[in-house]
Structure formats: C-alpha cells, structure tokens
Amino acid sequence: MKKAGLVLLAGVMAFGLAACGSSSSETTAATTTAADTTEAAADTTEAEADSEAAADELSGSITMAGSTSMEKFANTLAESFMALHPDVTVQAEFTGSSAGIEAVLSGQSDIGNSSRNLTDDEKAEGAVENIVAIDGIAVVTDPSNTVSDLTKDQLVQIYTGQITNWSDLGGESLPIVVVGREAGSGTRGAFEEILAIEDQCQYANELDSTGAVMARVASTPGAIGYVSLDVLDDTVKALSLDGVEANEANIKDGSYFLSRPFVMATNGEIADQNELVQALFEYVYSADGQELVQSVGLITVE
C-alpha cells in the first residue's frame, strides 16, 4: 500500500513539473511574440515617417530672370536652396531688370529679378515688388585717379556733360570718360533716378553688364562708372560722395545717398505662387536667408 502511494505521489509531482515547464515555455513564447510585434510596429512607423518625409520633400523647378547686378546674389541663393532641396532645380538668367519683369508678367519666368523699384505701370500689370535686399551703388574710377570725393552736384554735372575734365575737380588735366550701363539696366535706372538725370546722361560707353563696366573703368585712364557695392575690388577706386564713404553702415543710416533695392518680382502676391516659389521666399526672408544676403555683400531689409 505504501509502495502504491509513493508511485502515485511521484506521478503527481511529475505531472506538476511538466505543467510548470509548459507554462514557462508558453510565457516565453508569448513575450517573444509581443517583442517581435512591437519591433515590427516601430519599423512600420519609421518607414511611414520616412515615406511621409519623402512625400513632403519639394521637387520641381524655379526660373528667375532679370538684373545682371543681382547675378552673384541669385546664383548664391539658387545653390543654397538646391542644397537644402536636392530635388529642386533653380535656374537663373541675367537679361536686365526690365526684361526680367517682362518675363515674369508674360509667364516665361517664375520670378523677375530687378535692381530697381518697380514702375507704376509694371505694378498696374500685376507685378508685385518683393524687396529682398538693399544694394549700394558705388561710383568708381581707374585706380590712378587722384580725385577721391565728389559732391552730388559734381556727379550730376559729370554725367550730364557739364564737367568734362578732371582738372575742374582738382585732379589731373585728363578728359573724363563717362561709362554707364545700357538702357533698361536696373543699375542705370536707379542711378539716374536718384540723381534726377533720366535721359540726360552723356555716355561715352554704354555697357551691358556690371562686369563690363568694372573692366572698362579699370583699364581706361580718366574713366568713371557706377557699379553695385558688392562687386567692388581693388581693380578700381571707389569715390566717396559728399564726404561719405560707400559702405553698409552709411547706406543703412541714410548718409550715403546712392542705394537701391534688390527686388524679386512675382506676378501676383507671394501667397498666390506655387509651393516651390513660396518656399524660396520663405527661405530668403528667414534668418538663414538674411545671413546669405549679408554673405554676398548686400544689406538686409530688416
């Protein structure tokens, strides 16, 4: 009888141990399955997030046309924006301010770059003036010129042909060679408008780019010209005007009178443009965009 009891007890214990082993195995399996499910869910969420980010990424192209004076700024802006958005292409052509505004109004370009304020007629046709930076206009001569300062009246008289020799300004006896930009240039328009000498200038040379003006003045004794402040280098001599040097601080405080806006004109308000153009303007007006403005020698609008 005792032997039978012991056999029965051993059987019960064996069954209990088997049951415990089975429960532990099932728990481990359940835990593993739950972990796998959680990991799979996390992978799915991450994949969905990556997919959404890819879907939100900008793609397509933006076209700009216009001011040659804005070439350095426009190219730097295009490169920076494309670096942020690899699937976007920004193309810029430099055809002059008036041509750029015509291009945006006719639908040939998304943005018309202008280095002058828009005219009332251009605004009436639907062009919107979006000022993105301020540029100073420097008056330059060949490096050997001994004159270093001009009054506003003297500058007017030079460009209207009333003063024709540097000796009349305290310099050497040398004919003044008046160099300027072509008709339709934003730089020329701003220069003549500020001095109130539209259609009165007596140019010896009318050149079609800022670089051409720099080169002609640098290589021509007695030459005088005007260029954007940001392109100045030691190939030419920048004159002060009314005793004020052409630099950012003097332009910001208004003491240097030759300055003009850099405009990225749109056909209609920015809010009415496509998402790519809106994103470009959002970047331009951001802190990073304004740092870019300063990096190319321009003055921020704020």
C-alpha positions in Angstrom: 0.0 0.0 0.0 2.8 2.4 0.9 4.5 1.5 -2.4 1.4 2.3 -4.4 1.1 5.7 -2.6 4.7 6.5 -3.4 4.1 5.7 -7.1 1.0 7.8 -7.1 2.8 10.8 -5.4 5.7 10.6 -7.9 3.2 10.6 -10.8 1.5 13.7 -9.4 4.8 15.5 -9.0 6.0 14.6 -12.5 2.7 16.0 -13.9 3.1 19.2 -11.9 6.6 19.7 -13.1 5.5 19.0 -16.7 2.7 21.6 -16.3 5.1 24.2 -14.9 7.5 23.6 -17.7 4.8 24.0 -20.3 3.5 27.3 -18.7 7.1 28.8 -18.6 7.6 27.9 -22.3 4.3 29.4 -23.3 5.1 32.6 -21.3 8.5 32.9 -23.0 6.9 32.4 -26.4 4.3 35.0 -25.7 6.9 37.5 -24.5 9.0 36.9 -27.6 6.0 37.3 -29.9 5.0 40.6 -28.2 8.5 41.9 -28.6 8.6 41.0 -32.2 5.2 42.7 -32.8 6.4 45.9 -31.0 9.6 45.9 -33.1 7.7 45.3 -36.3 5.3 48.1 -35.4 8.2 50.5 -34.7 9.8 49.6 -38.1 6.5 50.3 -39.8 6.1 53.6 -38.1 9.6 54.6 -39.0 9.0 53.6 -42.6 5.8 55.5 -42.8 7.5 58.6 -41.4 10.3 58.3 -44.0 7.7 57.9 -46.6 5.8 61.0 -45.5 9.0 63.0 -45.3 9.8 61.9 -48.8 6.3 62.9 -49.9 6.7 66.3 -48.3 10.1 67.0 -49.9 9.9 69.6 -52.6 10.7 68.8 -56.2 10.4 70.6 -59.5 12.0 73.7 -61.0 12.0 77.5 -60.4 13.0 80.0 -63.0 14.4 83.5 -62.4 15.3 86.2 -65.0 16.5 89.8 -64.8 19.1 92.0 -63.3 22.8 91.3 -64.0 23.6 93.2 -60.8 21.8 90.5 -58.9 23.8 87.7 -60.5 26.0 87.0 -57.5 23.1 87.0 -55.1 20.8 85.0 -57.4 23.4 82.3 -58.0 24.3 82.0 -54.3 20.6 81.8 -53.4 20.0 79.1 -56.1 22.9 77.0 -54.9 21.9 77.3 -51.2 18.3 76.4 -51.9 19.1 73.5 -54.1 21.4 72.1 -51.4 18.5 72.2 -49.0 16.2 70.6 -51.5 18.1 68.3 -53.8 15.1 67.5 -56.0 14.6 71.2 -56.9 16.3 73.0 -59.7 16.6 76.8 -59.7 17.6 78.3 -63.0 18.6 82.0 -63.3 19.1 84.1 -66.4 20.6 87.6 -66.4 18.9 89.7 -69.0 18.4 93.1 -67.3 15.8 94.3 -64.8 13.2 95.4 -67.3 13.5 92.2 -69.3 13.1 90.2 -66.1 9.9 91.9 -65.1 8.6 91.4 -68.7 9.4 87.7 -68.4 7.5 87.2 -65.1 4.5 89.2 -66.4 4.4 87.1 -69.6 4.6 83.8 -67.7 8.1 83.0 -69.1 9.7 83.1 -65.6 8.5 82.5 -62.1 10.5 85.4 -60.7 11.7 88.7 -62.2 14.9 90.0 -60.6 15.1 93.8 -60.6 17.7 96.0 -59.1 15.3 99.0 -59.0 11.9 99.7 -57.7 9.0 98.6 -60.0 7.3 101.3 -62.0 3.6 102.2 -61.6 2.9 100.7 -65.0 4.6 97.4 -64.0 2.6 97.2 -60.8 -0.6 98.0 -62.7 0.1 95.0 -64.9 0.2 92.8 -61.9 3.9 92.7 -60.9 4.4 92.7 -57.1 7.5 94.2 -55.6 9.2 91.9 -53.1 12.3 93.6 -51.7 14.8 91.0 -50.5 17.9 93.1 -50.0 19.4 96.6 -50.4 22.4 97.4 -52.6 24.6 100.4 -52.6 25.8 101.9 -55.9 29.5 102.8 -55.9 31.0 105.4 -58.1 34.3 104.2 -59.4 37.3 105.5 -61.3 40.6 104.0 -62.6 43.0 103.4 -59.7 45.4 106.1 -60.7 42.8 108.9 -60.4 43.8 111.5 -57.8 40.2 112.7 -57.1 38.7 110.8 -54.1 35.5 112.7 -53.4 32.6 114.2 -55.4 29.6 116.2 -54.4 26.2 115.2 -55.6 26.1 118.3 -57.9 29.5 117.5 -59.4 28.4 113.9 -60.1 25.3 115.2 -61.9 27.4 117.7 -63.9 29.9 114.9 -64.9 27.1 112.6 -66.2 25.2 115.4 -68.0 28.3 116.6 -69.8 28.8 119.9 -67.9 32.1 118.9 -66.4 34.4 117.1 -68.9 37.9 117.2 -67.4 39.2 116.0 -64.1 41.2 119.3 -63.7 37.9 121.0 -63.0 37.6 118.8 -59.9 41.1 119.3 -58.5 42.6 116.3 -60.4 44.9 116.0 -63.3 44.2 117.5 -66.7 42.6 114.4 -68.2 39.3 114.1 -70.1 36.5 112.4 -68.2 35.3 109.2 -69.9 31.7 108.6 -68.8 30.9 104.9 -68.6 27.4 103.6 -67.7 25.0 100.7 -68.3 22.7 100.1 -71.2 19.1 101.3 -71.4 16.9 99.0 -69.3 19.5 98.3 -66.8 18.3 98.4 -63.2 21.6 99.9 -62.0 21.3 102.7 -64.6 17.7 103.3 -63.9 18.4 103.6 -60.1 21.5 105.8 -60.6 19.7 108.2 -63.0 16.5 108.3 -60.9 18.4 109.0 -57.6 20.3 111.9 -59.3 17.2 113.0 -61.3 19.0 112.9 -64.6 16.9 110.4 -66.5 17.5 110.7 -70.3 20.1 113.5 -69.7 23.3 111.4 -69.4 26.2 111.9 -71.9 27.7 108.4 -72.0 31.0 107.6 -73.8 30.3 103.9 -73.3 27.0 102.1 -72.5 27.8 98.5 -71.4 25.6 95.5 -70.9 26.8 94.2 -67.6 28.3 95.2 -64.2 31.5 93.2 -65.0 32.0 95.1 -68.3 31.7 98.4 -66.5 34.3 97.3 -64.0 36.7 96.2 -66.7 36.3 99.3 -68.8 36.8 101.7 -65.9 39.8 99.7 -64.5 41.6 99.8 -67.9 40.7 103.4 -69.1 42.6 106.4 -67.7 40.1 109.2 -66.8 37.1 106.8 -66.8 34.2 107.0 -64.3 31.4 104.5 -63.8 28.9 103.1 -61.4 28.5 99.5 -60.1 26.9 97.5 -57.3 28.7 97.9 -53.9 29.1 94.1 -53.6 31.3 93.7 -56.6 33.9 96.3 -55.6 37.5 95.1 -55.7 41.0 96.6 -55.9 40.9 96.9 -59.7 39.0 100.2 -59.4 38.9 103.1 -57.0 35.6 103.9 -55.1 34.9 107.5 -54.6 33.2 109.0 -51.5 30.2 111.2 -52.2 29.6 114.4 -50.2 32.4 113.1 -48.0 30.6 109.9 -47.2 32.2 106.5 -48.0 30.2 103.8 -49.8 29.8 101.1 -47.2 27.0 99.2 -45.5 26.8 101.3 -42.3 26.5 104.5 -44.3 23.8 103.1 -46.5 21.8 101.8 -43.6 21.9 105.1 -41.8 21.0 107.0 -45.0 24.1 109.2 -45.1 25.3 107.6 -48.4 22.6 108.6 -51.0 23.3 106.1 -53.8 21.4 103.0 -52.8 18.6 100.9 -54.3 16.5 97.8 -53.6 17.0 94.3 -54.9 13.6 93.1 -55.9 12.3 89.5 -56.7 9.1 90.4 -58.5 6.2 88.0 -58.9 3.1 88.0 -61.0 0.7 88.4 -58.1 1.3 88.1 -54.4 3.7 85.5 -53.0 0.8 83.6 -51.4 -0.7 83.1 -54.9 2.5 81.5 -56.2 3.2 77.7 -56.4 4.6 75.9 -53.4 8.2 76.0 -54.7 8.2 79.8 -55.2 6.6 80.3 -51.8 9.3 78.0 -50.2 12.0 80.0 -51.9 10.7 83.3 -50.5 10.2 81.7 -47.1 13.9 80.8 -47.2 15.0 84.3 -48.4 13.2 86.0 -45.5 14.4 83.5 -42.9 17.4 84.1 -40.6 19.5 81.8 -42.8 18.4 83.7 -45.9 19.3 87.0 -44.5 22.7 85.7 -43.5 23.1 84.7 -47.1 22.2 88.3 -48.1 25.0 89.6 -45.9 27.4 86.9 -47.2 27.3 88.4 -50.7 27.9 92.0 -49.5 24.3 93.2 -49.5 22.3 94.8 -46.8 19.4 93.1 -45.1 15.9 94.5 -45.4 15.3 94.4 -41.6 
